[in-house]
Amino acid sequence: TISQILIDLKKNPHTDEQRLEQAVKVRTDELQSIYSNLEVEYNRWIEDLDRYRQENSLLKLFSNPQVLILIVLLTTTTEQNRIKYYFLEKIVLSESMINKNETELKLTIQYMIHYLRSLRINNCNLSEDNVLHIYNKHKIDYGTSSDRCLKQVSEFLRELFQNWENLLTKHEIVNEGQQFLVTLNSTEQTIFKDYLDMETYYILINIFNNQLPASYQILWCSMSTEDDIRLFFSRVRTFRHLIFVAMDIDNLNHRLREFLLQEQDILAQEPHAHIYYFSRELTSCRKGLRPFYATSKIKPPNFQQKNYPKPDIQIVYGTSGIGKTHRINTKYKDNDTKCFSINDTLNLSLLIRSFLSYESIVSNDRPSVYFNISLHAPFNELNRVLFSLFICSSLTDVSSGLTFSLPILKSWKFFIEIPYTEQCEVTTQENFDRILPILSILSSSILDEVTDDNYQLSIGDEEEFVARFLKAYENKTIDQCLTRDNLNIEIPVSFEKLTDQNDCRQHIYTCIEKYAPELPRNKIYELSFTKFLFRRVQFFTGHYYCYNEIWPKLGSIVMKQMIDEAKSLTQINFVSNAYSRVYLVYDPNFSLHLLHNDWNQVPKSLKHLVNNKDPSIRDEHENQSYYGECLAWLIDIQYHVFEKIMNETKFILTENFAYKIFHVHERKLTRLPMIIEGETGVGKTFLLKFYSLLLNAKLINGPLNENIAPRIRERTSLWLIENVIVDILEKEPTLLNKILHRVIQKLWDFDNNEEVEQKNPHIVLNKDQQIDNDDDDPMLISRIQDQIPVPNPIVENIEQHLDDPEQIDHDLLKEIKHSLQNYEYQCDMLQYIWKIIMQISSEDAMNIADKLIVALNKYITSQLINLPLNDASFQLKNFLRDSSTPSILTSIQMFEEFVAHTRIKPLFYRLLLHPGVTEEQIDEFMLPICQLARELSNIELVVFFDEVNTSSCLGLFKEMFMDRTLHGSNLPTNIFFTAAINPSIKINHDDISVHRRDYVVHQLPHALENLKVVYGILGSNTLSDYIRKKIEMFTVNSTQNDDRQMPLELYAQGILTQSILRAQEFCEEHLGKVVDSVFD
């Protein structure tokens, strides 16, 4: 084979390559032969299909892919032929749903009815029972010829639609066989290129005389092939009592356009149905074409005349950020509602499959669908899809043949959210009419406009909590102190919960109007301010406040500072140095710490709370970074851990970076998304990477009893005590005694690094000899025994002086237990202990060895299940999968893989975006993150999208960040989204520069603009501070000792700092803006 030849070539490059060339040629010829045979078969099938279409015109109403699917559905499933099974599995998106024959048959009939219903033929019985009866008469057996398959499909349709020629409603046509040209408005009058406006859709609807067309009566040229065009004109010639329309002619490529016009010329020479061509470019001068003039009396579609249910559509619209999504989620949606998000692309095949899957599982008699439409949606294509769905009552993907039809007897409810941006400078109603005219026509009376007046701030538990203490602040009761009753029992300060939502809302609005009037009045800023305040007012439920007896105005002092902080954090901007620098820092228990950069700027009231002593100059902060101390306090890690990470990453903690990290963490605790805007070089990515390490450090050092932090070494140490030594080995004193003395030899350093391998043939395998089930290979064991070295005389001497093998050395056992209990052993020592245990157990008590193997397998499995942050290695997963026949060697290797190679899943995930990243790739990136977030609902995961506005999926990010959904599915609430963007630059097209000094970035959706935090170019002071601290870390070899590293002299540090700063200034002055990262 080719693969074997490539392996030989890799081992020996001098191997003759002619063998490879010959093998490739043979394989290529085989593939070419297969292709030729398939091409011949397909052409023969097309000829047969054309012949049957002449015999039975109903086949003309289905495209070639649709006919193929009908054949698949009629074919019975066998062990040799499971095509229909796999097809239905793709449709319902679940293998478990079609694991029974009766279920597969039911899905077959249900899906076939969608094709039959799409024809819109009245007065025929399309019930499941009738279709099943006729289906059983015309089933296709496996191995039937293609000609016979087509005949079965034709007979199936003929029997189902008996006398179908009379069932099709005929139109009263005065002059048969006319072709009309509908001239569209010019492109300058539309908002999108090749856009169809409301007037065009009104004309299209009225052309059919309120008879509601079927999908086969309209040719959407922009997505049609030559076969589709040919089949369409065949229908025009055959069904002369119907009306046909050709849309999007101008979007055809030159070849297909010429082909269509040839068909139009031929059509003028023979009888045919009425046909209308919609175009901006065609003229009525062509032979056979007449201009069409729309009548002034235009009517909406009449569904009652055809006895079709009118689409039940609820439109929700309003300005950006007003709360449209929240309105739908709380007022209209239920647990069974299917959600779809239309972002930058529209995958029609996926949409149809989702509809079919939803119909097969929904138990509700009134299914409901929610369309969340992005401002970046492809509106031309979307309007076509909505027209097909609501006017034609069916959707068909022309490329795959997949079809979905709305049921006639059961009405579906559709909730549709309309996007809006203030940049369009029109009213919300005008915006709706312009971007989605077909919906405006269909649902002109079913509109729900969301405004500030009819949809105010939603009040939940967090909002009530904030309002409760704002009320106390307003009425001065927040300054209460601890009291005691007559029995001297302490009565802590507390406040009753507010029950009136309007009262809660009014307290929040009053606070914003009184203390933060400069905040923009929209839902996002209101929500942001409230969440920052909620994060802070939890202090009033803590011991420090509730049991306060010392500070008489503690409540009002702290609340005033909290409101100032919430206002500052909501609209913080790092472009200038005008941002606030005085904050109260809370640890998880809401004890207070004070962050500031200048003691003189701290308000007197706050100074009073810290006894008028600057905490940054206290003795305990000597030789420590005060900013680092505050951030470690905030994130809840030890300062030495913070400092270690800072040194390992060479992160320079300047004042500016300290406040940025503070803001990021505070924003994370609110779970409001954050988008950082800044030029390349301001440190967006570097700062977030450092922050992620701090989060992971908190996790790694978390307590064991919370069952979140993996801490494999510590948990395994405890398991060895409780489940191995106590539960198993202490019941076998002889065995335990031998194990203890072998272990102590390691501790006494009597081991020569090979002693573990001297007594067990299962452990002395070289890498090339290691296999999983080596116990059953006597030849292998024989070879291994020949390699056993001479026993160590020191070890023998110790073993010979074991006085009583039945007597356990309790002092030694106590010492080992104490070391395990206090996690004193590193991973290599734990591996050694397990090797010794397995070695001696396999020699003296194989039944005990079996127990230990089972216990280890159970322990590792439970750790991976109960601690989702454990990330097992590939090798460990293989061991667990093949654990049906475990061996001593496998057990030792499993222990080593688990202890030494199991990693911790991160809490921080980063994806670098670029124009080539697709929505499918983002879905794949988010899938494991969402799964982990649901398993760890009490832990916040941070997801960072870098260079977001270079991507072509901005609509998807609006959905994730603002709506908290991904393609309509709810995202876990414990995911904190961050993103980084570069400022959009207006391109100067008159610039004659050879090289571009900018790169293309997109404008953010308006809703995301309110999430931005701007990081300006580093100021001269910040840059100087950064460079100075960076140079302080530089070292040089000592002149007296080459192995000794010394810092630069202070004079050299100063000269180097000034040189770099002046070089930066020179480049910006003479060469333009410097955009390279300062960290590089």
Secondary structure, 3 states (H helix, E strand, C coil): CHHHHHHHHHHCCCCCCHHHHHHHHHHHHHHHHHHHHHHHHHHHHHHHHHHHHHHCHHHHHCCHHHHHHHHHHHECCCCCCCHHHHHHHHHHCCCHHHCCHHHHHHHHHHHHHHHHHCCCCCCCCCCHHHHHHHHHHCCECCCCCHHHHHHHHHHHHHHHCCCHHHHCCCCCCCCCCCEEEEECCCHHHCCCCCCCCHHHHHHHHHHCCCCCCCHHHEEEHHHCCHHHHHHHHHHHHHCCCCEEEEECHHHCCHHHHHHHHHHHHHHCCCCCCEEEEEECCCCCCCCCEEECCCCCCCCCCCCHHHCCCCCEEEEEEECCCCCHHHHHHHHHCCCCCEEEEECCCCCHHHHHHHHHHHHHHCCCCCCEEEEEECCCCCHHHHHHHHHHHHCCCEEECCCCCCEEECCCCCCCEEEEECCCCHHHCCCHHHHHHHHCHHHHHHCCCCEEEECCCCCCCCCCHHHHHHHHHHHHHHCCHHHCCCEECCCCCEECCCCCCCCCHHHHHHHHHHHHHHHCCCCCCCHHHHHHHHHHHHHHHHHHHCHHHHCCCCCCCHHHHHHHHHHHHHHHHHCCCCCCCCCCCCEEEECCCCCEEEECCCHHHCCHHHHHHCCCCCHHHCHHHCCCCHHHHHHHHHHCCCHHHHHHHHHHHCCCCCHHHHHHHHHHHHHHHHCCCEEEEECCCCCHHHHHHHHHHHHHHHHHCCCHHHCCCCCHHHHHHHHHHHHHHHCCHHHCHHHHHHHHHHHHHHHCCCCCCCHHHCCCCCCCCCHHHCCCCHHHCHHHHHHHHCCCCCCCHHHHHHHHCCCCCCCCCHHHHHHHHHHHHCCCCCHHHHHHHHHHHHHHHHHHCHHHHHHHHHHHHHHHHHHHHHCCCEECCHHHHHHHHCCCCCCHHHHHHHHHHHHHHCEECCCEEEEECCCCCCHHHHHHHHHHHHHHHHHCCCCCEEEEEECHHHCCCHHHHHHHHHHCEECCEECCCCEEEEEEECCCCCCCCCCCCCCCCCCCCCCCCHHHHCCEEEECCCCHHHHHHHHHHHHHCCEEECCCCCCCEEECCHHHHHHHHHHHHHHHHHHHHHCCCCCCCCCC
